[in-house]
Amino acid sequence: MYDLLIIGGGPAALSCGLTARKRGLETVIVSADAGSSWLDRAERLDNYPGLPAVSGRELLRIFRGQASDAGCSFVTGVARQVQSLGPAYFMTLVGNDILESRAVVLAMGAARPKLLPGEEGLLGTGVSWCGTCDGMFYRGREVAVVSSWHGGVEEALFLSGICSGVDYYALAAHELPEKEGIRLKEGRVLGLSRAEDGRSVTVETDQGRAAYAGVFVFRPAVAPDRLLPGLEVDGAFIRVDRRMAASIPGVYACGDCTGQPLQVAKAVGEGNIAAISAAEDLGRAG
Ligand SMILES: Cc1cc2nc3c(=O)[nH]c(=O)nc-3n(C[C@H](O)[C@H](O)[C@H](O)COP(=O)(O)OP(=O)(O)OC[C@H]3O[C@@H](n4cnc5c(N)ncnc54)[C@H](O)[C@@H]3O)c2cc1C
């Protein structure tokens, strides 16, 4: 059981982790992928105090090194779902594992996953974002995996052990699975729809269509109010107060995911505040 679980791998998450450790919190940082922070793409920053003309990648390396030296644990994977199970008790599904914590910080950046046409309406009734959670519903049946990143490969391998066959559709270029039982499909995915039998789901591409008992969609990000049902948002951003507390007790948010300005200095400052607030609320103010 961690004191604090931070979702994100950018400056907000790393700053939050650093301060959380200084406050004595057992802290884990869960992030989708090395290099997935926006900061990694910034060629040169001229507005981060103390480090003129630094590259985004170098700044990220320094932030991460500091958080690591302070004693943060790191887990690579997409947080798919956070459940609030009572005072100071959260369970977070990361890939196929469950992590427990007393508080959660959302530092997921501003990137919003763009859903496929038809995807949202079919979610939970033939379309799933989690192989571990829902794979067994499709035992011995044909399913499709639609994935924008290599995380879908692991899921397809898992599903191929349960389902009779897996068709794999890549939404973007990434390393593809090679295993018996997994068939790589050509074509650009246009959308998902209910099949004529009223139960299966059809994947439509520019080269044709095929129906499956279930369709699993994987991306390296999840919209905040999907990740944590009941979380209040303001349009695309998570609603927070000045302590960076979100609408659910024990949940905090920082960085680009709380709104403008989308800048490193603001992300770092908010990460620091979120950690202090979490420490105070967990009785570790010292
Ligand atoms: C090209 C470019 C140039 C820029 N130049 C500047 C500049 O000069 N000055 C400046 O101040 N700012 C600049 N920025 C903006 C700056 O990079 C962002 O404001 C900053 O990175 C925000 O930090 P963050 O930690 O909030 O989010 P991010 O850095 O975006 O990090 C979010 C992290 O969360 C992870 N994540 C998201 N969802 C999940 C999930 N469900 N599970 C696990 N992990 C998840 C992502 O993979 C990512 O690692 C620039 C941005 C870009 C793209």
The ligand as an ORCA input file, in Angstrom:
! r2SCAN-3c Opt
* xyz 0 1
  C       6.652     21.313    -28.637
  C       6.386     21.843    -27.241
  C       7.128     22.912    -26.759
  C       6.891     23.404    -25.476
  N       7.654     24.455    -25.036
  C       7.471     24.930    -23.786
  C       8.268     26.004    -23.293
  O       9.145     26.532    -23.981
  N       8.030     26.427    -22.026
  C       7.083     25.885    -21.205
  O       6.938     26.299    -20.060
  N       6.301     24.854    -21.672
  C       6.472     24.379    -22.922
  N       5.676     23.353    -23.383
  C       4.591     22.840    -22.515
  C       5.104     21.850    -21.461
  O       5.782     20.785    -22.093
  C       3.915     21.341    -20.653
  O       3.241     22.430    -20.050
  C       4.375     20.394    -19.542
  O       5.050     19.272    -20.082
  C       3.164     19.932    -18.719
  O       3.590     19.033    -17.763
  P       2.588     17.925    -17.176
  O       3.407     17.112    -16.226
  O       1.361     18.579    -16.674
  O       2.115     17.053    -18.435
  P       2.964     16.211    -19.494
  O       4.365     16.702    -19.564
  O       2.180     16.206    -20.748
  O       3.005     14.754    -18.889
  C       1.851     13.990    -18.761
  C       2.262     12.548    -18.558
  O       1.146     11.763    -18.113
  C       1.181     10.496    -18.751
  N      -0.163      9.929    -18.741
  C      -1.313     10.469    -19.228
  N      -2.357      9.661    -18.988
  C      -1.849      8.586    -18.322
  C      -2.430      7.406    -17.793
  N      -3.767      7.184    -17.871
  N      -1.621      6.507    -17.189
  C      -0.276      6.728    -17.075
  N       0.318      7.837    -17.559
  C      -0.453      8.749    -18.164
  C       1.677     10.825    -20.146
  O       2.136      9.653    -20.770
  C       2.781     11.852    -19.813
  O       3.986     11.193    -19.497
  C       5.893     22.837    -24.651
  C       5.151     21.753    -25.144
  C       5.380     21.260    -26.419
  C       4.561     20.074    -26.917
*
